[in-house]
Amino acid sequence: MNEMIKKEKELLLRDAEAFIWAEADMLDRQEYDAWLALWSDEGFYTLPIGDGDDFDNALNLCHDDAKMRRDRITRFQQGFSISSAPPAQTVRTVSRFVIDKVEGDGVTVRCAEHLIEDKFGRQRIWAANLTYTLVVTPSGFMIRHKVVRLLNSDGMLNSFSYLF
């Protein structure tokens, strides 16, 4: 029986990896409408400052619900944000996938991300630890919560014209 559970967890991890890689590709290609479709209605996209998990009562770089995600994407797509004109080009790598928890229809996955931004002829490198809470649906995963913990989130940051 333990062998069967181990195999199921390995398959779940492979499916989660593929989903997160596809999300990274969408973000690098700036396919924001497709990215929005990955989210459950109650989902949150959070970039906290420093440690802690009480995102509702803490200062965050962003803590976007469905409306804020749509508004952010609209600004990116229509150039209403000075930080997104012109948009940066990005290449990201995600790795080190670990399933933290499987509970009901939810799967919590941790991974690492390296993102290279190219804008105005200069490149910057960002590193982050990502935590996804994915919901298993009949048509695949949806994102319930994505937490991006930038390694220097409490240091000097600049404006971002993309999502992590």
Backbone hydrogen bonds, N-H to C=O, Kabsch-Sander energy under -0.5 kcal/mol:
donor,donor_aa,acceptor,acceptor_aa,energy
5,I,1,M,-2.0
6,K,2,N,-2.4
7,K,3,E,-2.2
8,E,4,M,-2.3
9,K,5,I,-2.4
10,E,6,K,-2.1
11,L,7,K,-2.4
12,L,8,E,-2.4
13,L,9,K,-2.5
14,R,10,E,-2.3
15,D,11,L,-2.4
16,A,12,L,-2.4
17,E,13,L,-2.9
18,A,14,R,-2.4
19,F,15,D,-2.1
20,I,16,A,-2.6
21,W,17,E,-2.9
22,A,18,A,-2.2
23,E,19,F,-2.2
24,A,20,I,-2.4
25,D,21,W,-2.2
26,M,22,A,-2.3
27,L,23,E,-2.3
28,D,24,A,-2.4
29,R,25,D,-2.0
30,Q,27,L,-1.0
31,E,26,M,-2.9
32,Y,30,Q,-1.5
35,W,31,E,-1.9
36,L,32,Y,-2.6
37,A,33,D,-1.5
38,L,35,W,-1.5
39,W,36,L,-1.5
40,S,143,I,-2.6
43,G,40,S,-1.9
44,F,144,R,-1.5
45,Y,64,D,-2.1
46,T,44,F,-0.6
46,T,146,K,-3.1
47,L,62,C,-2.8
49,I,59,L,-1.1
50,G,48,P,-0.6
55,F,53,D,-1.6
57,N,54,D,-1.2
58,A,55,F,-1.0
61,L,47,L,-3.0
62,C,47,L,-1.1
64,D,45,Y,-2.7
66,A,41,D,-0.5
69,R,65,D,-2.5
70,R,66,A,-2.2
71,D,67,K,-2.7
72,R,68,M,-2.6
73,I,69,R,-2.4
74,T,70,R,-2.5
75,R,71,D,-2.1
76,F,72,R,-2.2
77,Q,73,I,-3.0
78,Q,74,T,-2.4
79,G,75,R,-1.0
80,F,75,R,-1.2
81,S,75,R,-0.7
84,S,81,S,-1.7
85,A,82,I,-1.2
89,Q,118,D,-2.5
91,V,116,I,-1.9
93,T,114,H,-2.6
95,S,112,A,-2.1
98,V,110,R,-2.4
100,D,98,V,-0.7
100,D,108,T,-2.8
101,K,108,T,-1.3
103,E,106,G,-2.7
106,G,103,E,-2.5
107,V,134,L,-2.6
108,T,101,K,-2.9
109,V,107,V,-0.6
109,V,132,Y,-2.6
110,R,98,V,-2.9
111,C,130,L,-2.2
112,A,95,S,-3.1
113,E,128,A,-2.7
114,H,93,T,-2.4
115,L,126,W,-2.9
116,I,91,V,-2.9
117,E,115,L,-0.5
117,E,124,R,-2.8
118,D,89,Q,-2.8
119,K,122,R,-2.3
122,R,119,K,-1.6
124,R,117,E,-2.1
126,W,115,L,-2.9
128,A,113,E,-2.4
129,N,149,R,-1.9
130,L,111,C,-3.1
130,L,128,A,-0.5
131,T,147,V,-2.1
132,Y,109,V,-3.2
133,T,145,H,-2.9
134,L,107,V,-3.2
134,L,132,Y,-0.6
135,V,142,M,-3.1
136,V,105,D,-3.0
137,T,135,V,-0.6
137,T,140,G,-2.0
140,G,137,T,-1.8
142,M,135,V,-1.5
143,I,38,L,-2.8
144,R,133,T,-3.2
144,R,142,M,-0.6
145,H,133,T,-1.5
146,K,44,F,-2.5
147,V,131,T,-2.8
148,V,46,T,-3.0
148,V,146,K,-0.5
149,R,129,N,-2.9
149,R,147,V,-0.7
150,L,148,V,-1.0
151,L,127,A,-2.4
153,S,150,L,-1.6
155,G,152,N,-2.3
157,L,155,G,-0.5
